[in-house]
Amino acid sequence: MSTPVESETLGHLSDEPVAPPAGTDQARAVTGKSPLRIAFERLRKDKIAVACFVVVVLFALIAIFADLLMKVFGVSTDTVRPVGLLDPLNNNLPLKGPPDNGFDPEHPFGIAPGTAADNLAYWLKGAQTSMLIAASATVVASFVGVTLGLVAGYLGGAVDKAVSFVTDFFLTVPFLLAALTVAPIINERFAASPNYARIQLIALVVILAGFGWMPLARLVRGEVLSLREREFVQAARVLGMPTRRILLRELLPNLVAPIVVAVSLMLPAFVALEAGLAYLGIGVTSGISWGQTILKASDYFSVYPLYLYQPLLGIVVLVIALNLLGDAVRDALDPKTRR
C-alpha cells in the first residue's frame, strides 16, 4: 500500500511574508503608520544603526561643547613654553606622560613633541573644526543640489539642459586638482587679513560644497522627472497652483527619503576630505584641525605613535559611524528591503 503524498501549496514554496488578515490588530497597526514612521521603527530595531547614531551624537556634542570640555579637563590650546616640558636630547619628546612615561593627569592625552601643546585640547578643537566644516558644507551642498534638481527636473527644456551642462562640467573637474589650485590663491589673497582664519574656513566650505552638490542634483532631477507626470502634480497644474508651491508642497515632500540618504552619505565624505586637505596643507592652515595634527605627528610616528593615532582614530570612528548610519537609513527608507 503506497503512502499518501501530501500536496505542497504555494505557501510552502514562497518565502514572501503574508499580509495580516484585514480587521486584526496587526493589520490596523500597519495601516496607521506613515512610511517615515515605519523607517524609524526599522532603524530603532537595528542595533548597529542605534550604536552608530549614539557615536555620531557623541561627536556632535563634543564639537558643540568643546570649549566647555576643555575647561572641565583643565586643558587649553594656548601656546606654552616648552622649556622644562620637552627633552631636547631625545627628539624633543615630553618629559612627562607618553611615550616614555606613564599617564599624566594634567594632560590626559599627553603633550605634543616640539611644541608642548596639550593633545586633548587640540583633539577637542579639531573635532569642532571638522564637524563645523563638514556640516556647513553638507547644508550648502544639499541646498544647491536640491534647488537645482527641482528646477531642472520640473521645468525641463532649456533650463534642464543648462543645469545638466553645469552639473556635467563640474563632475568632469577633478576635486583635488581644483582644491590645489583655488586654495593657495585664497590663502595668498587674504593672508594679511585679520579675519584670515574665518575666511579660510568659509573658503573651505565653499570648495567642498562647490564640488559636492552635483550627485544630489542629478538624483533629485531624476526623481522629479518621474514625479512631474503623476496625477497629483497634473491636478495641481490644472488648479492653477503656482510653480513655487508645486515644487515645495507637492514634489519636495515626496523626495525626503532619497535626500536624507544622500545627505547621510555626504557628511562622512566631507569629514574625510577636510582632514585630507588639511594634511596636504591646503585646508585649515591657520587654525586647529585633525588633519593639521596628523601632518605634524607624521614626523614623530616612529618614536611617538600615539600622537598620530589620537586624531586618526577620531576620524576613522566618526567616518565609519556616519557611513554605517547612512547605509542603515537607506535600507530603512527602501520599501523593498526586508528586515
The 8 nearest C-alpha neighbors of each residue, nearest first, counted from 0:
[[1, 2, 3, 4, 5, 6, 7, 8],
 [2, 0, 3, 4, 5, 6, 7, 8],
 [1, 3, 4, 0, 5, 6, 7, 8],
 [4, 2, 1, 5, 0, 6, 7, 8],
 [5, 3, 6, 2, 1, 7, 0, 8],
 [4, 6, 3, 7, 8, 2, 11, 1],
 [5, 7, 4, 8, 3, 9, 11, 10],
 [8, 6, 11, 5, 9, 12, 10, 4],
 [7, 9, 10, 11, 6, 12, 13, 5],
 [8, 10, 12, 11, 13, 7, 14, 6],
 [11, 9, 8, 13, 12, 14, 7, 15],
 [10, 12, 9, 8, 13, 7, 14, 15],
 [11, 13, 9, 10, 14, 8, 7, 15],
 [14, 12, 10, 15, 11, 9, 16, 8],
 [13, 15, 16, 12, 10, 11, 17, 9],
 [16, 14, 13, 17, 10, 12, 18, 337],
 [17, 15, 14, 18, 13, 19, 337, 10],
 [16, 18, 19, 15, 20, 14, 10, 13],
 [17, 19, 20, 16, 26, 21, 15, 25],
 [20, 18, 26, 25, 17, 21, 23, 22],
 [21, 19, 23, 22, 18, 26, 25, 17],
 [20, 22, 23, 26, 19, 27, 18, 25],
 [21, 23, 20, 26, 27, 24, 25, 19],
 [22, 24, 26, 25, 21, 20, 27, 19],
 [23, 25, 27, 26, 28, 22, 21, 29],
 [26, 24, 28, 23, 27, 19, 29, 20],
 [25, 27, 23, 29, 19, 28, 24, 21],
 [26, 28, 30, 24, 25, 29, 31, 23],
 [29, 27, 25, 26, 30, 31, 24, 32],
 [28, 30, 26, 27, 31, 32, 25, 37],
 [31, 29, 27, 28, 32, 26, 33, 25],
 [30, 32, 29, 28, 27, 33, 26, 36],
 [33, 31, 29, 30, 36, 37, 34, 28],
 [32, 34, 36, 35, 37, 31, 30, 38],
 [35, 33, 37, 36, 38, 32, 332, 334],
 [36, 34, 38, 37, 33, 39, 332, 32],
 [35, 37, 39, 33, 38, 34, 32, 40],
 [36, 38, 34, 40, 35, 39, 41, 33],
 [39, 37, 331, 35, 41, 332, 36, 40],
 [40, 38, 36, 42, 41, 37, 35, 43],
 [39, 41, 43, 37, 42, 38, 36, 44],
 [42, 40, 38, 44, 39, 43, 331, 37],
 [41, 43, 45, 39, 40, 44, 48, 331],
 [42, 44, 40, 41, 45, 39, 49, 46],
 [43, 45, 41, 42, 46, 40, 49, 48],
 [44, 46, 42, 48, 43, 47, 49, 41],
 [47, 45, 49, 48, 44, 50, 43, 42],
 [46, 48, 50, 49, 45, 51, 323, 324],
 [49, 47, 51, 324, 45, 46, 50, 327],
 [48, 50, 52, 46, 47, 51, 53, 45],
 [49, 51, 47, 53, 52, 48, 46, 54],
 [52, 50, 320, 54, 48, 53, 49, 324],
 [51, 53, 49, 55, 54, 50, 48, 56],
 [52, 54, 56, 50, 51, 55, 57, 49],
 [55, 53, 51, 57, 52, 56, 58, 50],
 [54, 56, 52, 58, 57, 53, 59, 51],
 [57, 55, 59, 53, 58, 54, 52, 60],
 [56, 58, 54, 60, 55, 59, 53, 61],
 [59, 57, 61, 55, 60, 56, 62, 54],
 [58, 60, 56, 62, 61, 57, 55, 63],
 [61, 59, 63, 57, 62, 58, 64, 56],
 [62, 60, 58, 64, 65, 59, 63, 57],
 [61, 63, 127, 59, 65, 60, 126, 64],
 [64, 62, 60, 61, 65, 59, 127, 66],
 [63, 65, 67, 61, 66, 62, 60, 68],
 [66, 64, 68, 62, 61, 67, 123, 63],
 [67, 65, 69, 68, 64, 70, 124, 123],
 [66, 68, 70, 64, 69, 65, 71, 72],
 [69, 67, 71, 65, 70, 66, 64, 72],
 [68, 70, 74, 66, 72, 71, 67, 73],
 [69, 71, 73, 67, 68, 72, 74, 66],
 [70, 72, 68, 69, 73, 67, 74, 66],
 [73, 71, 69, 70, 74, 68, 105, 107],
 [74, 72, 70, 71, 69, 75, 105, 68],
 [73, 75, 69, 72, 120, 70, 117, 106],
 [76, 74, 77, 120, 69, 117, 73, 70],
 [75, 77, 120, 121, 78, 117, 116, 74],
 [78, 76, 75, 79, 116, 117, 74, 120],
 [77, 79, 76, 116, 80, 114, 115, 75],
 [80, 78, 81, 77, 115, 116, 114, 76],
 [79, 81, 82, 78, 115, 114, 84, 83],
 [80, 82, 84, 115, 85, 114, 79, 83],
 [83, 81, 80, 84, 85, 86, 79, 115],
 [82, 84, 85, 81, 86, 94, 80, 93],
 [83, 85, 81, 82, 94, 93, 115, 86],
 [86, 84, 93, 91, 94, 92, 83, 81],
 [85, 87, 91, 89, 88, 92, 94, 93],
 [88, 86, 91, 89, 90, 85, 92, 113],
 [89, 87, 86, 90, 91, 92, 85, 94],
 [88, 90, 86, 91, 87, 92, 85, 93],
 [91, 89, 92, 87, 88, 86, 112, 113],
 [92, 90, 87, 86, 85, 113, 89, 112],
 [91, 93, 112, 85, 90, 86, 89, 94],
 [94, 92, 85, 95, 84, 112, 86, 91],
 [93, 95, 85, 84, 86, 92, 96, 100],
 [96, 94, 93, 100, 103, 97, 84, 101],
 [95, 97, 100, 103, 101, 102, 109, 98],
 [98, 96, 100, 99, 109, 101, 95, 102],
 [97, 99, 303, 100, 96, 305, 302, 93],
 [100, 98, 97, 96, 101, 94, 95, 93],
 [101, 99, 96, 97, 95, 98, 102, 94],
 [102, 100, 96, 97, 103, 99, 95, 98],
 [101, 103, 96, 104, 97, 100, 107, 109],
 [102, 104, 96, 106, 105, 107, 101, 95],
 [105, 103, 107, 106, 102, 96, 109, 108],
 [104, 106, 103, 107, 73, 74, 72, 109],
 [105, 107, 109, 104, 103, 108, 117, 110],
 [108, 106, 104, 109, 103, 105, 119, 102],
 [109, 107, 119, 118, 106, 110, 117, 103],
 [110, 108, 106, 96, 107, 118, 97, 117],
 [111, 109, 117, 115, 118, 116, 112, 93],
 [110, 112, 115, 116, 114, 118, 117, 113],
 [113, 111, 92, 91, 114, 115, 93, 110],
 [112, 114, 91, 115, 111, 92, 85, 81],
 [113, 115, 116, 112, 111, 81, 79, 80],
 [116, 114, 111, 110, 81, 112, 113, 117],
 [117, 115, 111, 110, 114, 118, 78, 76],
 [116, 118, 110, 120, 119, 111, 106, 109],
 [119, 117, 121, 110, 108, 120, 109, 122],
 [118, 120, 122, 108, 121, 117, 123, 107],
 [121, 119, 123, 122, 75, 118, 117, 76],
 [120, 122, 118, 124, 119, 123, 125, 76],
 [123, 121, 119, 125, 120, 124, 118, 126],
 [122, 124, 126, 120, 125, 121, 65, 119],
 [125, 123, 127, 121, 126, 122, 128, 65],
 [126, 124, 288, 289, 122, 128, 127, 123],
 [127, 125, 123, 129, 124, 128, 62, 130],
 [126, 128, 62, 124, 125, 130, 129, 131],
 [129, 127, 125, 131, 126, 130, 288, 132],
 [128, 130, 126, 132, 131, 127, 133, 270],
 [129, 131, 133, 127, 132, 128, 134, 126],
 [132, 130, 128, 134, 129, 133, 127, 135],
 [131, 133, 135, 129, 130, 134, 204, 136],
 [132, 134, 269, 130, 136, 270, 135, 131],
 [135, 133, 137, 131, 136, 132, 130, 138],
 [134, 136, 138, 132, 137, 133, 131, 139],
 [137, 135, 208, 204, 139, 133, 138, 134],
 [138, 136, 134, 140, 135, 139, 141, 266],
 [137, 139, 141, 135, 136, 140, 142, 134],
 [140, 138, 136, 142, 141, 137, 208, 143],
 [139, 141, 212, 208, 137, 143, 142, 138],
 [142, 140, 144, 138, 139, 143, 145, 137],
 [141, 143, 139, 145, 140, 144, 146, 138],
 [144, 142, 140, 146, 141, 145, 147, 139],
 [143, 145, 216, 212, 141, 215, 147, 146],
 [144, 146, 148, 142, 143, 147, 216, 141],
 [147, 145, 143, 149, 148, 144, 142, 150],
 [148, 146, 150, 144, 149, 145, 151, 216],
 [147, 149, 220, 216, 219, 145, 151, 146],
 [150, 148, 146, 152, 147, 151, 220, 145],
 [149, 151, 147, 153, 148, 152, 154, 146],
 [152, 150, 159, 148, 155, 154, 149, 153],
 [151, 153, 220, 224, 223, 149, 155, 150],
 [152, 154, 150, 151, 155, 149, 223, 227],
 [155, 153, 151, 150, 152, 156, 158, 159],
 [156, 154, 159, 151, 152, 153, 158, 157],
 [155, 157, 159, 158, 160, 154, 151, 161],
 [156, 158, 160, 159, 161, 155, 154, 162],
 [159, 157, 161, 160, 156, 151, 155, 162],
 [158, 160, 151, 155, 162, 156, 157, 161],
 [159, 161, 157, 163, 158, 162, 164, 156],
 [160, 162, 164, 158, 163, 159, 157, 165],
 [163, 161, 165, 159, 164, 160, 166, 158],
 [162, 164, 166, 160, 161, 165, 159, 167],
 [165, 163, 161, 167, 162, 166, 160, 168],
 [166, 164, 168, 162, 163, 167, 169, 161],
 [167, 165, 163, 169, 168, 164, 213, 162],
 [166, 168, 170, 164, 165, 169, 163, 171],
 [167, 169, 165, 171, 170, 166, 164, 172],
 [170, 168, 172, 166, 171, 167, 165, 210],
 [169, 171, 167, 168, 172, 166, 213, 173],
 [170, 172, 168, 169, 167, 173, 166, 174],
 [171, 173, 169, 170, 174, 168, 177, 176],
 [174, 172, 176, 175, 177, 171, 170, 169],
 [175, 173, 177, 176, 178, 172, 210, 179],
 [174, 176, 178, 177, 173, 179, 276, 180],
 [175, 177, 179, 173, 178, 174, 180, 172],
 [178, 176, 180, 174, 179, 175, 181, 173],
 [179, 177, 175, 181, 180, 176, 182, 174],
 [178, 180, 176, 177, 182, 181, 175, 281],
 [181, 179, 177, 178, 182, 183, 176, 184],
 [180, 182, 178, 184, 183, 179, 177, 185],
 [181, 183, 185, 184, 178, 281, 180, 179],
 [184, 182, 186, 185, 181, 187, 180, 281],
 [183, 185, 187, 181, 182, 186, 188, 180],
 [186, 184, 188, 182, 183, 187, 189, 181],
 [185, 187, 183, 184, 190, 188, 189, 182],
 [188, 186, 190, 184, 185, 189, 183, 191],
 [187, 189, 185, 186, 190, 184, 191, 183],
 [190, 188, 192, 191, 186, 187, 195, 185],
 [189, 191, 187, 186, 192, 188, 195, 185],
 [192, 190, 189, 193, 195, 188, 187, 194],
 [191, 193, 195, 189, 194, 190, 198, 188],
 [194, 192, 195, 191, 196, 190, 189, 197],
 [195, 193, 192, 197, 196, 198, 189, 191],
 [194, 196, 198, 192, 193, 197, 190, 199],
 [197, 195, 199, 198, 194, 285, 286, 200],
 [198, 196, 200, 199, 194, 195, 201, 202],
 [199, 197, 195, 201, 200, 196, 202, 194],
 [198, 200, 202, 196, 197, 201, 195, 203],
 [201, 199, 197, 203, 202, 198, 204, 196],
 [202, 200, 204, 198, 203, 199, 205, 197],
 [203, 201, 199, 205, 200, 204, 198, 206],
 [202, 204, 206, 200, 205, 201, 199, 207],
 [203, 205, 136, 201, 207, 202, 206, 132],
 [204, 206, 202, 208, 203, 207, 209, 201],
 [207, 205, 209, 203, 204, 208, 202, 210],
 [206, 208, 204, 209, 205, 210, 136, 211],
 [207, 209, 140, 136, 211, 205, 210, 206],
 [210, 208, 206, 207, 205, 211, 212, 140],
 [209, 211, 208, 207, 212, 206, 174, 169],
 [210, 212, 208, 209, 213, 140, 207, 214],
 [211, 213, 140, 144, 215, 214, 210, 208],
 [212, 214, 216, 215, 166, 211, 144, 217],
 [215, 213, 217, 216, 212, 218, 211, 144],
 [214, 216, 218, 144, 217, 213, 212, 219],
 [217, 215, 144, 148, 213, 219, 218, 214],
 [218, 216, 220, 214, 215, 219, 221, 148],
 [217, 219, 215, 221, 216, 220, 214, 222],
 [218, 220, 148, 222, 216, 221, 217, 215],
 [221, 219, 148, 152, 217, 223, 222, 218],
 [220, 222, 224, 218, 219, 223, 217, 225],
 [221, 223, 219, 225, 224, 220, 226, 218],
 [222, 224, 226, 152, 220, 225, 221, 227],
 [225, 223, 152, 221, 222, 226, 227, 220],
 [224, 226, 223, 222, 227, 228, 221, 229],
 [227, 225, 223, 229, 228, 224, 222, 250],
 [226, 228, 229, 224, 232, 225, 223, 153],
 [229, 227, 226, 225, 230, 233, 232, 224],
 [230, 228, 226, 227, 232, 231, 233, 225],
 [229, 231, 233, 232, 234, 228, 227, 235],
 [230, 232, 234, 233, 229, 235, 249, 228],
 [233, 231, 235, 234, 230, 229, 227, 236],
 [234, 232, 230, 236, 235, 231, 237, 229],
 [235, 233, 231, 237, 232, 236, 230, 238],
 [234, 236, 232, 238, 233, 240, 237, 231],
 [237, 235, 233, 239, 234, 238, 240, 232],
 [236, 238, 234, 239, 235, 233, 240, 232],
 [237, 239, 235, 236, 240, 234, 233, 241],
 [240, 238, 236, 237, 241, 235, 234, 242],
 [239, 241, 235, 238, 236, 244, 242, 245],
 [242, 240, 244, 243, 239, 245, 236, 235],
 [243, 241, 245, 244, 246, 240, 236, 247],
 [242, 244, 246, 245, 241, 247, 248, 240],
 [243, 245, 247, 248, 246, 242, 241, 240],
 [246, 244, 249, 242, 248, 243, 247, 250],
 [245, 247, 250, 243, 244, 249, 248, 251],
 [246, 248, 251, 244, 245, 249, 243, 250],
 [249, 247, 244, 245, 246, 250, 251, 252],
 [248, 250, 245, 246, 247, 251, 252, 232],
 [251, 249, 246, 253, 252, 247, 248, 245],
 [250, 252, 254, 247, 253, 246, 249, 248],
 [253, 251, 254, 255, 250, 249, 248, 247],
 [252, 254, 251, 250, 255, 249, 256, 226],
 [255, 253, 251, 252, 256, 257, 258, 250],
 [254, 256, 258, 252, 253, 257, 259, 251],
 [255, 257, 259, 258, 254, 332, 260, 253],
 [258, 256, 260, 259, 255, 254, 261, 218],
 [257, 259, 261, 255, 260, 256, 262, 254],
 [260, 258, 262, 256, 257, 261, 255, 263],
 [259, 261, 257, 263, 329, 258, 262, 325],
 [262, 260, 258, 264, 263, 259, 265, 257],
 [263, 261, 265, 259, 264, 260, 258, 266],
 [262, 264, 325, 260, 261, 265, 266, 259],
 [263, 265, 261, 262, 325, 266, 322, 267],
 [266, 264, 262, 268, 263, 267, 261, 269],
 [265, 267, 269, 268, 264, 263, 137, 133],
 [268, 266, 318, 270, 269, 321, 265, 264],
 [267, 269, 271, 265, 266, 270, 272, 264],
 [268, 270, 272, 133, 266, 267, 271, 273],
 [271, 269, 267, 133, 273, 268, 272, 129],
 [270, 272, 274, 268, 269, 273, 275, 267],
 [273, 271, 269, 275, 274, 270, 276, 268],
 [274, 272, 276, 270, 275, 271, 269, 277],
 [273, 275, 290, 277, 271, 272, 276, 289],
 [276, 274, 272, 278, 273, 277, 271, 290],
 [275, 277, 282, 279, 273, 278, 281, 274],
 [278, 276, 282, 290, 280, 274, 283, 279],
 [277, 279, 290, 275, 294, 276, 280, 291],
 [280, 278, 276, 277, 281, 275, 282, 294],
 [279, 281, 277, 278, 282, 276, 284, 283],
 [282, 280, 276, 279, 277, 182, 183, 179],
 [283, 281, 277, 276, 280, 284, 203, 273],
 [282, 284, 277, 286, 285, 288, 199, 281],
 [283, 285, 286, 282, 280, 277, 281, 291],
 [286, 284, 196, 283, 287, 195, 199, 282],
 [285, 287, 284, 283, 196, 288, 291, 128],
 [288, 286, 125, 124, 121, 291, 128, 289],
 [287, 289, 125, 291, 290, 128, 292, 129],
 [288, 290, 125, 292, 310, 291, 274, 293],
 [289, 291, 274, 278, 277, 293, 288, 292],
 [290, 292, 294, 288, 293, 289, 277, 278],
 [291, 293, 289, 295, 294, 290, 296, 288],
 [294, 292, 296, 290, 291, 295, 307, 297],
 [295, 293, 291, 278, 292, 297, 296, 290],
 [294, 296, 292, 293, 297, 298, 291, 299],
 [297, 295, 293, 307, 299, 298, 294, 306],
 [296, 298, 300, 299, 294, 295, 293, 307],
 [299, 297, 296, 300, 295, 294, 301, 302],
 [300, 298, 296, 303, 297, 302, 301, 304],
 [299, 301, 304, 303, 297, 302, 298, 296],
 [300, 302, 299, 303, 304, 298, 297, 296],
 [301, 303, 300, 299, 304, 98, 90, 92],
 [302, 304, 300, 299, 305, 98, 306, 301],
 [305, 303, 300, 306, 307, 301, 308, 302],
 [306, 304, 308, 307, 303, 309, 98, 300],
 [305, 307, 304, 308, 303, 296, 309, 111],
 [308, 306, 296, 305, 304, 309, 293, 311],
 [307, 309, 305, 311, 312, 306, 310, 304],
 [308, 310, 312, 311, 307, 306, 305, 313],
 [311, 309, 313, 289, 312, 308, 307, 122],
 [310, 312, 308, 314, 313, 309, 315, 307],
 [313, 311, 315, 314, 309, 310, 308, 316],
 [312, 314, 310, 311, 316, 315, 317, 309],
 [313, 315, 311, 317, 312, 316, 318, 310],
 [316, 314, 312, 318, 317, 313, 319, 311],
 [317, 315, 319, 313, 314, 318, 312, 320],
 [316, 318, 320, 314, 315, 319, 313, 321],
 [317, 319, 267, 321, 315, 320, 316, 314],
 [320, 318, 322, 316, 321, 317, 315, 323],
 [319, 321, 51, 317, 323, 318, 322, 324],
 [322, 320, 324, 318, 319, 323, 267, 325],
 [323, 321, 325, 319, 324, 320, 264, 318],
 [324, 322, 326, 320, 325, 321, 319, 327],
 [323, 325, 327, 321, 48, 322, 326, 51],
 [324, 326, 263, 322, 328, 323, 327, 264],
 [327, 325, 329, 323, 328, 324, 322, 330],
 [326, 328, 324, 330, 329, 325, 48, 331],
 [327, 329, 331, 325, 326, 330, 332, 324],
 [328, 330, 326, 332, 260, 327, 331, 325],
 [331, 329, 327, 333, 328, 332, 336, 326],
 [330, 332, 38, 328, 329, 333, 41, 327],
 [331, 333, 38, 329, 330, 328, 256, 334],
 [332, 334, 330, 335, 331, 336, 329, 38],
 [335, 333, 336, 332, 331, 337, 330, 34],
 [336, 334, 333, 337, 330, 332, 331, 338],
 [337, 335, 334, 333, 330, 338, 331, 332],
 [338, 336, 335, 334, 330, 333, 331, 16],
 [337, 336, 41, 331, 330, 45, 44, 335]]
